[in-house]
Amino acid sequence: MFTSGTKKGLAGSAVTALAVAGLPLLAGPAGAVTHTSTLGADEVDLVSPVATTVSAKPDGQNATQRLTAIGGSNVTGVRFEYRIGSGPWTLIANQTSRNDDGAFAVEWNPTPIAGSADVTLRATGLGTAAQSPDTDDLTGVTVDNNADTVNVTDGSALDVFQAPYSNDADAGQFAVVEGTSSATGATPTLDFYDPSADAWAGQGDSTESTTPQGSATGTWRGVLDITDYDYGSGTDQVLVKAAGATDDAESFVVNRQQLGTVTAEPTNANVPGSGSAEITITVVDGAGTPIAGAEVRREGGAYVGQTDADGQGTTDQDGGTQAYYYANATDSDAFESGLGDKRSEDVTVGQYSPEPSSLEATSANGEVFDYDEYDADDISIQVKDQEGEDVPFASGTGQTVEYTWTFEAFDGDPAAQETEGTAVVGVDGSADIPLPANPTEGGTYTLEAGLRANPVTGGGAVDSEQVLQVKAGQAEITFDDDEVAGAAGDSAPVSGTLALEDGTGLPGRPVTLTYAADGSGDAEFDQESGDDAPARTVETGADGSFSATLDDPAAAQGQAQATETGEVTAETDPYEDPNSSADTDDADASATTDVTFFNDAAPEGAEVAITGLQGTGKPGAPAYGTVTVTDDQDQPVPNVAVRLTVDGDSFFTNGPADGRVGQPAGDLQERGQAITLVTDGQGEVSFGVGIERSEDFDDDGMATDTVTATVGETSDEADVAWSSADPLNGGDVQIDLAADRFQESGVLPKAPTTDDVAYDVKVTDQFGNLVGDEDVAITADGGEVVDEDGDAVDTVTSDFDADPEFELSSDSEGDVTPTGTWDANTSVYAADGGDADDDADIVTTDGTDEVTGDGPTAEFYEVDFANSTFELTQVGDEEREVGDTVIMTYTATDQEGEEIEFDVAFFRTGPGNDDDGSADDRVATGEDGIASYVFSGNTEGRARVSAIGYVGDQVVADSKANDTVDFGEVDGPGGDPIEILLAADSNGPKKDIVRVQADEAAAGETIRLFVIRGTKAKGNKRLIEIREDVVPEDGRLTFKKADRNGNRKTRFIAKIRANGNVSKSNTQKPR
């Protein structure tokens, strides 16, 4: 709640007038108070900055320093200038309009003279008739871009509430001022400019930080009291200043607020027993803008308080009571609406009798914590009543919480481990729930709990349910970058994360960052406020992340900016135990990273050369190179920054992540793809580059990336080549079904015993890169392993293409699974043998790691002819001219939808006395399950064609299919067409029922029922005759057909050939 430090009463006549009129306080002379009205006609005042330190450090709104001046009525513009020492004046800008509510203002970026001291700033009036224009100077200014900045948020008006109080509340002229800052925790002081005094006249009112967690820059808000400001009767103007290490000023038009609306909201509308609820009272003006400094009272006149920068105040109201709250417009304490007082609606706080209804668990260290932070009382359960409030218990009732912890390790082992227990509820309704003792690894803990009934009354039980889930383990600090790098004389971000083994961050923990320079370096951390320092304490964000800015001061003009190196150590700090001020908690984690502020300005004519990196390396084994920088005399250039980058999937490395003797080789430290190193006395830097997983290996086992070394504008490039062949350690054997184009079966993984199943074999190294030319032994738990020619094989060679390496064949029904075995190499680290690098050596033993992998199971089956589908159709129309050639197509599909390969014999009778076909004259179906028969009809009539399949010499009776073809005059004159109406019902899995109604003229004619396959649009439409019958006298018939296509639709059509015409029915599509 806001309380002013200034108490100034009003003259009795002013208070009386205000009380009678119900108006806000007015004071001062008639006429508007403007920046022009209080100065001489030619006068100029440089009013901001006031501080002698200026900075362009980004403050969340801009990266400039604001310069503000006011001028008399003859001044039409202001020229802003600076000079260093007694040097010449340098123009900053000419401002030719009063662009800031009556003031002249410009945004200046002083970066070009950063580091300069003894700077003078000057404002000179323009447009006056005076022979010597007025000037105003600020001397002794230092330009320090590392100094924190503030910025008052500009607006069209400054809302001011004129508080006329003399009793409990403070009188004053209260305005809410807010802004931004470069420092996240900045709390600048506030002042206003008094034109009549020609000076900043405020009391240094305070502000508070409103910076959201994780923000890179800060925000703040405060209440400014402009008492002693001389109001006029028109449009008043006021300058407002915020000051920290630097300052900023903004000009506003004054808007005098009047009370608009008062609201009052309880935190709880119902409280247990004799409890109370907190009431928040909010006061705003007619525009909905919060009013600061308004006096708030309760119904009956009891003083509550004075509103803060949010226009709010709080108080407590007992249960079982009703009251309203009001804001006073005058100094009279009682509520008087006629004088402008505003009141809230009535606030009612009820009462109830509490009963245990639920359990609420809390962890003092949050949902994520380090085992080192944990204490036995950190996790507790609170019994809650029906309104969600704490339930107190009478001492000695003995009510007990039953609980179960379920632990799941981050690495999955154990997957679920339960620990049960009980805890007695205390008089405050809470019970401490300890974690399972002696944890050995990190993981997730899930707590289920219930409350036993009161042993005396038998009531008050709460059913068991999950009430909490937390993660705990050993937290580590990880920096976002393996190196902090920035240009010399500039700044660099330092960021990282405090997280458990599974990557879950620990929020709200203090971490201290400490910079230690190599030699005489002078970089320091930005602070929330005040001067830079070698250490900075930050707090982790919601995801466990933290960040700070490390500044390398710019060298003074005329001095060279040197390269600076050092290291930053991040270490968690102890913090107060949430349950005991006498105890502290600490995650006990730390990490260190290198720092380089580089000066890449090499001498003119300098050359950069990369050497080393010869030959072809392999994933997991670093390649080493050297960069040499020389001048135009071929002499080494020491102490210059070399920027190294590498593309592709390569990265810079310092060698093994864990190079202890006997550890598996290959896991490298990753420093990223860009690092900065500083040349030694011989003008050299050495570096290591490595690779692990890269898709480049997957087409031919090769990868080539490029290393670039840059100094200033000079650079050199060198390729680093890699091969996945002969890997350090094996990864996986991957057996997959070969592509469809290599398969005989179209219903994989199912295949008839007449088909073979083709497989592709690949192996990978420990990183997942494909490796070629490795022998893999293939076995199967049934069937035979064969090559594409059907010959038995037991070993194949891995490659990179999609061609199959082997096939599975089986003469009997059953599942067959292939297994591949690869005798891969084993590589481990050994002690460094004194070679060029300082890394552990690698010792490889050939063929000692048996790596196996299974392929997809092939499901071989025997063809069930009784449940297969056989169709005989003709290509084209079913009615043909005599002499036409007809192509009949026979299609065989098994019960799984796979085409059947066997021999087919065709038999034909008609038209007329013509016939054809023999069991010895067979045609084989192809992989598409289709066989064709061609014939022509040389006379009118109907040809009846049948087809039947053979397996060897054994006829397959279920495979028989029939069709008919009519030959005659297709386009003859004909008689009247016959109307045929078709109807059908969907009958689920039962037989489809098709009903026909034909004209009486069709009586005695043959009607044929067809199933339509394919579509005309795709060019594969065909009719398959399934039934025929003679039309009775009444023209009504019913056909039934077995439904073999599940819930899919079947299309039916009926035809009658009579009177030289072929009459067609409508179509029906039952399911």
N, C-alpha and C positions, 0 to 999 in steps of 0.2 A: 504494500500500500504506500502511496506517495505521501510524504510529509515535507513541506517546504522548510528550509532553514531560515527564512526571512519572515518576520512578523511585523507588518506595518498596518496600523489601524487607519481608518478613514476619518476624515473630518466629519463632525456631527451633521453638518448641513448636507454633505454628500450622501451620507447614509440615509438621512431622512428623505431626501429627494428620491433616492433609489427605492426606498421602501414604499413610498407613495406611488411612484410611477411603474414600479415593477420592471425597470430597465437595468441593463448591465452598466457597470461603472464607466463613466466618461471623465477624462481629466485632460488638462492642458489647454493650449490656446486654440482659437477657432481656425479653420482651414486645415487642409490635409498636411500631414507631416511626410514630406518626401526627402529624398537624398539631396535634391537641389535646394530645397527651401532653407536649409540650415547652414549653407556655405556661402562665401562671397561669390560674386558672379563669375570671377575668373579662377576661383580656387579649385585645387585638385588634392584629394587625399588618397594615398595608396593604403587601403585598409586591410588588405590580405595579400600575402601572408603576414603574420605577426611574428611567428617563430623564425629564427635565423637558420633553420635547417629546412631545405626543400628536397623533394624526392619525387621520382617518377615511378615508384614501385606500384604495381597494379593493385587497386583497392576494390576490385569487383565492379566498378563502373568505368574506369579508364586508367591509363598509365601516364598521367600528366599531373602538373602542379597548377592549381587555379590561381590566377592573379586577378584581384578585384580592386577597382578604384571608383570613387564617386567624385562628381564635379558640380560646380555652380551652374547657374542658368546660361552663361555664355559658352560653356564648354560643350562642344558638339562631338568630341571624340577624345580618346586617350591613346598616346603612344607608350607602349611598354618596351623597356630596354634593359640590358644588363651590361656590366663590364667586370673584368677580373682585375683586382688591384687598381692600378692607375691607367690601365689599358684603355683602348678605344671603346666607345659605346657600340653595342651590337643590338640591332632591332629584333625584338621578339615578335611583336604584332602591333598593328594599328587597329584599334576598335573604334569604329565610327558611329556606333549606335549604343543607346542604353539597353543592351540586350539581356540584362538580368534584373527585371523589375526595377528600373531606375538606376541601376549600377552598370559600369563598364567592366566586362569580364572577358578573359581569354584563358584557354587551356594551353599550358606551355610544357613541352617535353625538354627537360634540361639534360637529357642523357649525353649530348655531345660534350658537355663540360663536366660530366660526372667526376667526382673526386676533387673538384676545385674548391678552394676556400677564398676568403676575402672577396666575395662577390657582392656587388651592389646592384639592387633592383631599383628601377626608376619608373615613375608614371608622370607623363608630361601632358598638360591640357592642350587640346587642339581646337581651332575654330574661334579663339578669342581674339579681341582687338588689341590685347595687351602686347607691348613691344617685347616683353620678356615673359613668355608663357610660364604659368606656375608649374612647379615640379614638386614631387614628394619622393624621397628615397628611403630604402631599407638597406642598411649597410651591415657588413660582417656576416654575410650569408655563406653557408657551406652547402654544396650540392652533394648529397649522399644518397644514392639510389638504393642503398641497403636500409635506409631509415624507413620505418613503417609510416604509412599514410592513412588519412581518413578522408571521407567525402560525405558532405551533407547531401542527402537526397533532395533534389530540386523539386519544386512544385509551384503552382500558380498562386497559392495563398498559404499563409501560416495561420492555422486556427488557434485563437487565443480565448481562453475562458477567464473572465474577470471575476475573481472570487471575492465577494464583499464581506467576508466573515471576520468576527472579532471574538467569538466565544471559543468553542472547542476546535473548530477548523481554522486553518491559516488563510489569511488574505493573500492575494497575489494575482499575477497576470500569467496564467499557466498555458504553455504551448507544448505539444508533443513534437519532438524533433527526432528523426531517425536517419540512418545513413549506413555506409559501408566502410570497410577498413581492410588493409592488407594483412593485418594480424587477426587471426580468428578470435582471439579473446580480448580485443581492444575495447576499452570503455573510456572514450574521450570525455573531456569536460566541455560544457556548453556556455556560451556567452552571447550577448547581443550588443549591437553598436548603438550608442546613444548619440543621436545627431547633435543635440544641444550641448552635450559635454565634449563632442568630437573625440570620443574614446569608447573602447569596449567597456561596458558598464555592468555586466552580469556578475553573478556570485560564483561562477565556476560550477554550475549545477552538474550533478553526476549522471551517468548513463549506465545501462547494463547491457551485457552481450546477449544477443539473440541468435547467435550463429548456429545453424543446424549442424548436427554431427556429420563429419566427413567433408564439410565444405572447405574449399581451398582458400577462400577469403572470408572476412568476418562481416557480420551485421550487428547493429546496436540500436538502442532506443532509449530516450530519456525525456524528462520533463524540464523545460526551461521556464524560469520565472523572469518576465520582462518588466517587473515593477520598476518604476521611474521612467519608463518609456513615455514620451510626450505625445499622447494621442491628439489628433485633430478631428474635425468633423467630416472630412472627406476620405479619400483613398490614402491610407497610411502605408509607408514602406519601412521595412526593418531588415537589417543585416543580421544573420545568425552565423556563429562560428563554432566549429568543433575543433578541439585541440588535443593533440597527443605529442608524439615526437615531432610531427609536423602539424599544420593546421589547414583548414578549408573553410571558406565562407560562401554563403548563398544569400541572395536577396529575395525577400518575399513581400507580397501585399498582405496586410494584416486583415484577417477576417475574425470579427468578434463573435464568438459562439454564444448561443442561447440554449437553454435546456430544451431537449426535444422529447425523449422517451426514456423511461426507467423500467427495467425488467429485473426480476428477482427469481432465481432458480435454485431449488434445493438439490444437494447431492443425492439425497434419499427422501422420497416423499413419505416413507414409513420407517420408523425407528423402533428398536426393541426396548421394552420397559421404560426406564426413565432417561433414555439416551436423547441425543440431539443431532440435528442435521446441519451441515455447513451450507449457508446461503450465499450465493454469489450475486451481487447487485451490479448491474451495468448501466451506465449513463451515457447517452449519445445525444448529439444535436439533431436538428431537423433533417440533416442530410445523412444521418446514420453514422457520423464520425464520432469516435470516442472523445469524451470530455475528461480532461485531467484536472484534478483539484476541486471537483464538485463535492460539497458536503452532503453526506448521506445519513439519514436518521430513520429510526424505526417508528412505526405507528405509536403515537403517544409522546414522541419527541426524543427518545433515547438516542444518543449520538453513536453512530456506527463507525464512521471514518471518512476519509477523503479519497476520492478515486485516483487510481494510478495512471500510468501511460496507456493502459488498455481500457481506461474508462471504468475500472472495476474496483470493488471493495468486497470484503467478505465478513461474515459474522456467523454465530451459531444460534439456532432456534430450537427450543425444546420440543420433544414429541408431545402430541396432544394439544398443540397451540396453533393459532392462526394470526397472521399479521401482514401488514403491507409495509413497504419501504419507500422513502421519497428523497428527492434531491432538492435542496434549498436554492432558490434564485436570489434570495436576499439574506440579510443577517438575522432575520427573525427565525427562531428555532422551530416554531410550530408549523404544521403543514397549512399553507395558504395558497390554494390554486389560483386565486385572483391576482396574486403577486408573481405568478410564473412558476411556482413550485410544481414538480412533476412526481407522480407516484406510480408504484407498480401495482399489478393485480395482487389480490390477497394470496398469500403463501400459506398452505396448510401442511403441517407435518403430523402424520398419524402415528399411532402406537399399536403394537401387537405383542403377543406372548410367543417367545422364540421356542422352536422345536428343532432338534437335529434333523437335517434334510439331505446334506451332501458333505463330501470331504473335498478340501482344496489343498493340494500339495505345493510347496514352494521350495526352491533351491536358492540359498543365500548368494551363491556364486553364479546364478543364472543356469541356463539349460546346457551350457558348455563350460567345462572347467578342467584344470590340471589337477592330478592327484595331489600335488604339492600344496594346492590351495585348500584342499578339503579338510574340514573338521567334523567331528561326530555330530555336532548340532546344526550343521549347515542345511540339512534337508528335514523339513517338518510337514506335518499334516494339521490343518486347522479344520475343526468341525464348524460347518456353516448352517444357519437356520434357513427357513423358507424364503426369507428376503435376501439371502446371500450375505448376511451379517455374521460375525463371529459369535459362537455360542459359548458362554461361560458355564463352568460345571462346579457344583458344590463339592467341596473337598471330601474325599473318601468314598465317592460313588463307585470307583473301581471300573468304570467303563473303559473298554480296551479296543485298540485298533489292531486288526489282523492284516498283515501285508505279505506280498510276494514280490521279490525283485526277479526279473528275467534279464539275464546278461547275454548280449550277442557281441562277440569280438569283431573288431573292424576287419580282420582278415578272414572272418567266417568260421573260425575254429576256436572256441566252441560256437555252434550256431545258436544254441539256446540253453542256458544254464540257470536253474531256478534256486532261489534262497528264500526261505520263509521266516517270519518272525512276528512278534507282537510287541506293542508299546502301550503303556497306560496314558490316558488323556489327563493333562493337568487341569488346574482350576480355570485356566484361561481358554480351555477348549482345544489345546494344541498338544502334539506329541512329536518328539524327535524320531526320525526313521533313519537308522544308520545304513550306509552302503555295505554290501558284502565285504568281509574283511580280507586283507592281504591280496589286493588285485595285482596281477602279473602282466596285464596288457590292457590296451585301450579298447573301448567299445561303447555300446549303447545299453543303457539301463532303463528298463520299463517297470514302473511301480504300479501294482494293483493293490487296492486297500478297501476295507470295509470296517464298519463300527459295530461291535457287539452290543446287544441290548443292555440297558441298565439292569444290573443284577437285582435291584430292589423293586423297581416298577415293572420291569419286563418290556418297557418301551424304549424308543429312541434309537433303534438299530438303523444302520445305513448299509444297503447292499454293496458288495464289493464291485469295483470297476477300476479301469485304468485312470490314474489321477496325475501321472507325471511321466515324462520321458526325458532323460538327460544323457549327455555324452561326456565321457571322462577319459583321460589318458595322459601322455607325456607331451606337452606342447613344445613346439619348436618355432623359432623365428626364422623366416625365410625372406631375403631381400628380393624385390621384384627384378632387379638387374644384378648381374654378377659384378658389375663395376658401376660406380657413380661417376659420370663424366660430364664435363661442361667446359665451355670456353673460359680461358683464363680471364679474370676480371669480371666474370658473370656469375650466375647462380646455377645450381643443379638440384633437382628433386631427389630426395632420399626417401624411398618408400619400401614397405614390406608388409608381411602378414605374420601374426601370431596365431598358430593353428595346431589342432590335434593331428594325429597320424592320418586320419581320413580326409584332411583338408578343411574341416569345420573350424571357423575362426572363433577366437575368444574375444568378445566385445568388452569395451569399457575398462581395459587394463592399462595401467601406466607403463610406458616404455621410455627409457632414457637413451637418447642418441648422443654419443660422444665422439667428437672428431679429434684425431691425433695426427698432426702434420708431420711429414718427413722433413726434417731440417727446419727452416725458418718460415714455413708457410703460415698464412694468417687468415685462412678461411674460418668462418664461424656460422652458427645457425641463427636464422631469424627466430625471434621470440614473439610470444603473444603480444607483448608490449615492451618497450624499452630497447636497450642496445643489444646487438648481436652478442652471442657467447658461444664458447666451444661445445657446450652441451645444451640439449633441448629435450624436455620431457613432453611427450605427447600421449594421447589416449587412443586406444584402438577403436575403430568404428564397429558398426553392426556386424561386418563380415571379418572382423579381426585385423583389418588393414590399418596401417599408420603411415603418416608422411610428414615430412618437414622440408624446409629449404635451406641448403647450405650455400652461403654467399662467399665468393672470393672477391675481396675489395679491389676496385679498379686502382691501378697505379696512378700517381699524380701525373698531370700533363708533363710531357717531355721525358718521362721515365718508361723504360721497357716493361711490359707485362710478362712476368716470368711464369713458366710452367710450375704448377704446384701439385704434389702428390701426398697421399696420406691414407688413412683408413678410418672408417666409421664403425663403432661398436654399438649394437643395439642390445639392451639388457632390460628385462622386466624389473620393475621396482616393487618393493613391499607396499601394500596398501591396507588400510584399516579393515579388519575383519567386520563384515556387515553385522555380525551378532555380538561383537565385543570390541569396544574401543581400546581395550588393553591388549588386544592381539592383532597380528598382521597376517596377511596372506600374500603369497608370491608364487607365480607360475615357474619361476627359476629357469628362465630360458635366455639364451644370448646367441648372437651371431655377429660376424665381422665381414665387411666388404671393403674393397679398395676404392680409392677416390683419386681422380685425375682431373685437374683444371689445366687444360692443355693450351699451349701457345704453339700454333701450327705455322707461325710466320718464319719459314726457312729463308736463308740468305738467297739473294737473287742468283739464279743459275744453278741452284741445288738440284741434285738428282736422287731418285729413289730406285732401289733395285731389290727384288725379291730373289733369294737363292734357296736351295733345298727343294723339298716337295717332289724329288725325282721318284720315278717308279710308280707302281700301282699299289695302293694300300687296301686294307680290308676293313669292314665295319668293326668298330670296337678297338681298333689299334690306331693310335694317333700318328699323324704325319707331322714332321717338324720343319720349320723354315726360319729364315733370318731376313730381316729388312735392314739394309744399309743406306744411310743418308750421307751424301757427300756434297761439298760445295763445288764451285766452278774450278777450283784448283785440285779437285779430287781429294780433298782433305775431309776427314769425318766431321759431322756436325752433331755435337752432343746436346743433350737437354732440349730436344725438340719433340713435340708430340706427333706420333704416327697413328693415323686412324686406319684401322684394319677392318675390312668387311669381307664376308664370304657369302656367296649366293647358294641356291639350291637347298639341299637338306644338310649340308655340312655346317659345323659350328666350331667355335674356338674352345679349346679345352686346356686345362692344366694337368691332364692325365687321369688316372683311374679315380673313380669316386671312392673306392675302397681297395687300396693296393696291398693289403696285408697278404703275407705269404699264404698260399693255399686258397685264396679267394677266387671264385670263377672270374676269368678275364673278360673284359669287354665293356663293362658299365663305366662310362666316362663322366667326369665333371663337365657340365655344359655352361659355357660363359656367354652364350648368345652368338649372334652373327655379326656383331659390331663391337669392337673393343678399342681402347686408346692406350698406347704404350709410349714410354718416353725413352729416347735413345740414350745409351750409356756413353762413356768417354771415347769409345771407338765408333760412335755414330750408329750403333746397332741396337736392334731389339729382336728377341727370339720369341717365337710363338708356336703353339701346337694347334692342329686342326683335326677334327674327327668327324665321323659319321656313324649313325646307327641305322634307323629305319629310313628307307627312301623308296618311293615307287619307281624311281629310275632303274632300279635293279630288276624289276619284274618283267622286262621285255628281253633283256640279253645278259643280265648279270653285271652290267657296267654302269657307272655313274661318273660324271666329270663336272666339277664345280670350279668356280673362279675366285681366287683370293685377290683383293685389291688393297694396296697400301697407298695412303695419300698423306702428303705433307703440303699444306697450303694448296697451291694450284697444281702441284706436281704429283704424279702417281705412277704406279707400276702394277702389272697384273701377272698372275701365274696360275696355271691350272693345277688342280689336285685331282688325281684319278683314283677311282675305287673299283674294286671287284668283289662280288659276293662269293667267288669260287674259294674252295678249300677254307671254309669258315672256322673261326675260333671254336665255336660251340654250336651244336645242332639245336634246332628249334622243334619243328613239327614235320611229320609225314602227312601230306594232304592227298587223299584219294577222293576224287569226285567223279560223278557220272560225266562222260564225255558229251560234247555238244550233240544236239538232236540229229545233225546231219550225219553223224557217225553211228547212229543207233538203228537197229532193226525194229524194235518195239516202239510203238507210239503211245504207250500207256505206262511208261516208267513211273515208279520203280518196278511195276509189274511187267512180266514178260512171259509169253508162252514158251514152252520147252523147245519149240522150233526156232526160237530167236536167241542170239547171244547179246550180252549187255557189255558195252564198251566203257572203259574207265581211263581217266587222265590222272597221272601221278606227278606230284611236285613235292619238293622239300624246301624248308626254310631254315635260315640261321636263327640264332637266339633272339634276333630283333624282328623277325618276320619277313626278311628279304628272301626272295626266291633264289635257289642255288641250283645250278645245272651240273650235269656230268657226275652225279652221285648214284651208286648202285643201290637199288632198293629190292629186297627180297619180297615176293608176293606169295601169300598163302590164302586159302579160303576154307571155310568150315563146311564145304559141300561143293558139288559140281566139279568143274575143271577150270583151271587158269590157262588160257590159250592166247595166241596172237591172232592177227587178223586173218591168217590162213588156216586157223584151227589147230595149229601145232602147240603142244604143251610148252609153257614157259614158267620159270621160277624166279627170274631176276629181270628187272627193267632198269632203264637209266632215266633219271629226272632231266627235264628240259623246261623250256619256257613257253612252248606253243600249246595249242589246244588239241593237238592230235592225240588219239588214245594210245596208251602204252600196253594195255592188255584187255582181254575180254573174259567174261564169265560165261560158261556154257553148262547147261544141265539137261539131262534126259528125263528127269523126274521132277515132280512137283515139290516145292519147298523153298525156304528162305536161305540165301547164300550171302555171307558177308566176307568181303576181302580184307586182308590185313597186310600192311606194308611195314617192313623193318629195315632201318638204315643204321649202319654202324658208323656213327659220327665221331668227329674228333672231340677231345676234351682239352681245354686250355685253362690254366690257372696262373696266378701271379707268383713270381719268385723274387728273391732279393735283387736289387739293382746291381747289374754286373759291371758298372762303370762305363757304360756307353755314353753317347753324346747327350742323351737326355737324363733327367734325374728320376725317371719313372721306374716302377717295378718292372722287371723283365717278365716275358710271357713264355711259359713252357707248355708245349702242345704234345699230347699223346694221341697217336692215330687210332681211329676205329674203336674207341673204348666206351662210347656212350651209345647204348642201344635205344634208338628212338623208334617208336611204333605209332601207327595210326590206322584207324579203320575207315573203310569207305562206306557209302550208302548200301544198305542191304538190297539185293536183287530178289524180287518175289516171283519165282517161277511157278507157273500153273499149267494144268492140262486144259485143253479146250473142251468146254461142255457144249456139244453140238445141239443138245436139246434146248438149251437156253441162248443159243446164238441166233443171229438174224441173217436170213438169206432172201435176196430179192432178185427178180428177173424183170427187166423193163426194156422197152424199145426206145431207141433214140429217135425223137421226132414225133409226128402225129401218129395216133393209133389207127386211123383209117388211111389206107394207101391206094394209089392207082395200081391197076394190074400191071405187072412188070417192074414195079419199084423194087429197089434193093433195100433191105431192112437190116439194121444193126441191132442185135439184142445184147444187153449188158447184164451180166450176172455178178452180184456183189455179195461177199460173205464176210460177216463181222461177228467176232466171238462175244462171249458174255461180258468181257471187260471193255468192249469197244475197239479191240485190236482186229485188224484185217487178217483173215485166215488164208494161209497159203496151202493149197492142195490142188488136185486135178479135178476137172469138171467135164462131164459128158453132156452134150445137148441132144435132144430128141424133138422132131417136129412131125406133125401130121397136118396136111392141108397146105394151101387151099386145094379144094378138089381132091383128087386122088394122089396128089404129090406128098411124099414123106421123106424124112432124112434122119440120120443119127445112128450112132453105134457106141456101145460101152467101151469098145476098143479105141475109139477116136476121141481122145480127151485133150482138153486145153488146160494149162496150168494158170492159176491166178498169180498175179504178181504181188509185190510188197503192198500194193493198194487193195489186195483182196478181190480184184476184178478180173473176169474172163469174158470174152466176146464171141458171138456167133453171128455170121452173116448169111442171109439167104434172100431170094426173091420169089414173089408169087406170080405165077404165070396164068392164073385164071381167077375168076371171081370166087369169093368165099372167105372162109376164116381159116387162118393158120393157128394151130395150137402148139406152143413151144414149151418144153420142159427142160430143166437143168438139174443135175444132181452131182454131188461131190464124191470123190474117192480118196481114201488114205491108203496108198499102195493099191492093192486089188480089192480092198474092202470098201463096199459102198456105204456112204453115210446117209441113212434114210432121212434123218432130220434136215438134211441140207436141200431137199427138193424144193424147187420154186417153179411156178407156171405163169404164162402170159399168153395173150392172144393178139393176133393182128388181122384186121379185116381188109380185104382187097375188093375193090369195085370202083364204080364211077363216083368219085368224091364230089364233084361239082355238078351233078346232074340237076334236072329241073326240080325233082322232088315234090312232095306233097306238103300238107300243112305240118308245121312242127308240133311236137308233143310237149305239153307243159309238165315238168317234173319238179316237185317240191320236196326238198330234203330237210329233215329235222333230226337233231341228235342231242343227247344229254350227257353231261360230264358225270361219270359214274365212279370216280375215285380209282382205286386199283382194280376194280372189277372190269368185266368186258364192256367195251364201248357199244352202245345201242344206237343204231341208225334206222330211222323210220322214213318210208318213201310213200308219197301220194302222187300217182300219175293219172293223166287223162284216161277216161274210159276207152278212148280210141287206141290206147296202148295195150289193151287186153290181148294176151296171147303173144306179145312181142317179148324178146329177151332184154332184160335190163342188167347192166353190168355196173358193179360198185368198185370204185378205185380209191386208193390212197395217193395223195399228191406228195411227191418228194421234190426238194430243191425249189428254185424260183426262176421265173422267166428272166428277171433282171440279171441273174448270175449266169444265165445260159445253161443251167443244169436241171431245169424243170422236167419231170417225168411222171407218168401215171403207172401205178402198179395195181393190176386187177387183183382183188381179193375175194370177190363173190360174184355169182351171176344167178339169175332166176327168171322164171316166166311171170309176166305181169298178170295177176288175176283179174276177174271181172270188175271188182270195185277199185282196182288200181292201187291197193294198199299192200305194202310189204314191210317186213322188219328184218334187219341184218344185225348180227353180233360179231364183234372182232375182239380178240384178246388184246388188252392194253399192256404193251411191253415198253413203253417209254416214260413210265413214272407219271409225273405231274405235268409233262409237256403236252402241248396241243397236237392232235392228229387231224389233218385236213382230208375230208371226204368229198367226192363228187360222183354222181351217177349219170349214165348215158344209155340211150335207147337208139338203135339204128332201125329205121322203118320209113317206108314211102320215099326212099332215096335220100333221106336226111338223117343226120346224126343230131339228136336232141340232147341237150345238157341240162342238168339240174343246177341249182345254186350250190355253193359250198358250205360245209359246216366244220367247226373246229372245236370239238369237245376235248376235255383233258382226260 
